[in-house]
Amino acid sequence: MGMAQARIARLTETDWRAFAGVRLRALTDSLGAEDPQYRLESTFTAAQWRRRLRAHAQFAAVVDNRPVGLIGAQRQSTESVYLYSLWLDPAARGHGLGRTLVAEAVNWARAQRVTRVTLRVHVENATARAVYESLGFTLTAPATGAADEVMMTLTVS
């Protein structure tokens, strides 16, 4: 897979089919097709996918016009943006694309004039934690309601 041609694109409503495809691939890969979240989203209509693309910023890593990675960014308050659901196609891992995706979402957050970006990561996901740390995120707390997740925060003032 020629990672050199990878570009990061902010998905818009007209990209809803591509977004649905990569999001459902991500859920299947991460959680499995029996997972309630996958089962729910696999029934989404075009209107529901479009609504999600309106409500949150979704960034895709695109190689040969095919999305191979995804991250969501949600404005949580005037002060804060929350990043979620970072995923890369297994074939696209290990080329620095995850870091590029997160960096793009952080740039977007900075443009929103917030003071911090937060995310949750699995305690044992050393790869993801290293990516976040390389961009300046620091461990802040155990994630509320999830014993196996921790919160990380980046100050972007």
N, C-alpha and C positions, 0 to 999 in steps of 0.2 A: 504494500500500500504506500503510495508516494506521499509521505507526510509533508513534503516540501510545499505541496500545493494547497495545504489546508488553509482555509480562511474562516474567520469568525463572523457570523451574520446575526443581526438581531431579527428574529422572526416577526412577521406582521400577520395580520388576519388572513391575507391571501395565501400565506404559507401553512394554513391550518392542516392540510393533508400530510405534508412532510412532518409537521410538528406531531400530529397524532401518531404517525408511523414510528418516529424515533422515541417518543414518550412510551408507547406501548412496548417497543423493543427493550427499553430501559427497565420497565417494570417487570417484564418477563425474565430478563437476565438477573435482576436484583432480587425479586421476590417470588417469581414463579407464576405460572398461568392460573394457579388455584387461589392466589392471593386475592382477598376481597377488594383491595385497591385496584388491582389489574382488572378484576371482573367488572367493577364499577366503570372505570374509564373506558373499557373496551365497548361499552354501550353508548358512549358520548355521541351526540349529534354534531354536525358541522357547527351549529349555533353555539354549542357548549365549548367546543375547541376554540372558536373565534372569541368567545367571551373570556376564556383563560388568557388568550394572547393579548386581549385588551387590558385585562386587569393587572397582569404581571409582565415584566420584561423577560423574554426567553431568548437565550443566546445559543446558537448551534455552531459546532465545528463542522465545516463542510469540506469534503474531499470529493473531487470529481462530481460535483453537484449533488452529492448524497450526504445528508447529515449523519455524522458518526459520533457526535457528542452533544451534550445538552447541559445547560445550567439555568435555573430560574432565579429571578430576583424580584423581591416584593418590597415595596415601600411600606414599612410598618408604622412609622410615625414621622413627624417632621425631622426627627433626629437620626432615624435608623432605617437601614435597608437590610433585609434578611435574604441570604442566599440559600438555595435548597436544590436538592435532586441533581447534583453533579453526577453525570454518567458518561462513560466513553465505551464505545463498541470495543469488545475484547481485542479485536484486530488492530485497533487504533491506540492501544495503551502503550506506555513506555516511550513516547516520542515528545513528551512535554506539552501535549495538547490540553491536558487538564489544567495545567498552570496558566496557559494562554486563555482558556475559557474563563477561569476565575478572575484573571487580571482584567479581562474585558468587562466582566460584570462589576468589578470594583471601580473601573473607570466610569461606568454608567452611574454607579452610586455616587461617586465624587461629583459628577455633573448635576446630580439631584440636590447637591448642597447639604447632604447629611453629615453628621459627625462620626458615625460609626456604621460598620458593616458587621453583621453577626451571622453565624452558621452553626449547625450541629454536625458532629461527626462521630462515627462509631469509635468507641474507646480503643478497639484493636485495629483500626484501619490506619496503620502506620504510614502507608503510602500517601493517603489523602492528607493526613496531619502534616507530613513533611512538605507537601505542596503548599498548604495554607501557611505554615510557619515561614516558608521561603518568601512569601508575599507580605510577611509582617503580622499575621494573625497570632494572637496569644490565647492560651487556654484561660478561660475565665471562670467556669463553674461546671458542675455536673448539669446535664440538661434536665429540666423539670419534667417529671413524669416518665423518664426513660433512663433506667439505671445503666444501660449499656452505651449511652451517648454523652458527649461533653459539648459545651458551648465554647466557641472561639470567637474572638472579637478583634476587629482591626479599627483603629482610630484613623479617620480620614479628614479631620478638620482642616 
